[in-house]
Amino acid sequence: MSQQEDLMAIQRRLDELVQRVGELERTVNQLRGAGPATTAEPITPGTKTPSRPELVTIPDVPYNNALWTDSDDEGLGVRDRHAP
C-alpha cells in the first residue's frame, strides 16, 4: 500500500469510530432516561464531563477510642507479643 492509501484507510477508520461513539452516547443517554442525545458539541479529547462527584464532609471530632481496642500496630504486630 502506498502512504496515501494508508492515510485514507486511517481516515475511514476514524470516521467509523466517531460514528460508533456517537451511537454509544445516544444509547447511554436513552438508558439513563435523558431521551435522545443532543449533538450540540462534538466530542474532543480533553473535554470534561459536566457532572461532579459529591463531596463528603469529614467531621473534626475525634474518633471513639473503643474503635481501636483490638487493633494491631501496623508493622509492629499485636501489642502483647514481640515483633517478628
C-alpha positions in Angstrom: 0.0 0.0 0.0 1.1 3.5 -0.7 1.2 6.1 2.0 -1.8 7.9 0.5 -3.9 4.7 0.7 -2.8 4.1 4.3 -3.9 7.6 5.2 -7.2 7.2 3.5 -7.8 3.9 5.4 -6.9 5.5 8.7 -9.4 8.4 7.9 -12.1 5.9 7.2 -11.5 4.1 10.5 -11.5 7.3 12.4 -14.8 8.3 10.8 -16.3 4.9 11.7 -15.0 5.3 15.3 -16.6 8.8 15.6 -19.9 7.4 14.3 -19.9 4.5 16.7 -19.0 6.7 19.7 -22.0 8.9 18.8 -24.2 5.8 18.7 -22.9 4.7 22.0 -23.6 8.1 23.6 -27.1 8.1 22.3 -27.7 4.6 23.7 -26.3 5.6 27.1 -28.4 8.7 27.2 -31.5 6.7 26.4 -30.7 4.1 29.1 -30.3 6.9 31.6 -33.6 8.3 30.7 -32.2 11.5 29.2 -34.1 11.0 25.9 -32.5 11.5 22.6 -28.9 12.7 22.6 -28.2 16.2 21.6 -25.4 16.9 19.2 -24.6 20.5 20.2 -20.9 19.9 20.6 -18.6 17.2 19.1 -16.6 15.2 21.5 -12.9 16.2 21.6 -10.1 14.8 23.6 -9.7 16.5 27.0 -13.4 17.6 27.2 -14.5 17.2 30.8 -17.9 15.9 31.8 -20.2 18.5 33.5 -21.1 16.2 36.4 -19.1 16.3 39.6 -18.8 13.7 42.3 -20.5 14.6 45.6 -18.2 15.9 48.3 -18.1 14.2 51.7 -17.7 16.3 54.8 -15.4 14.7 57.4 -16.1 15.9 60.9 -13.3 17.3 63.1 -14.4 15.5 66.3 -12.0 12.7 67.4 -12.9 9.0 66.8 -14.2 6.9 69.7 -11.2 5.1 71.2 -13.2 1.9 71.5 -12.7 1.5 67.8 -9.0 0.8 68.3 -9.0 -1.5 71.3 -8.4 -4.8 69.3 -6.3 -3.2 66.6 -2.7 -4.1 65.8 0.0 -1.5 65.3 0.9 -1.8 61.6 4.3 -3.2 61.1 4.8 -3.9 64.9 2.3 -6.7 65.4 0.0 -7.3 68.4 0.6 -5.2 71.5 1.3 -8.1 73.9 3.6 -10.0 71.6 7.1 -9.4 70.3 7.6 -8.1 66.8 9.0 -10.7 64.3 
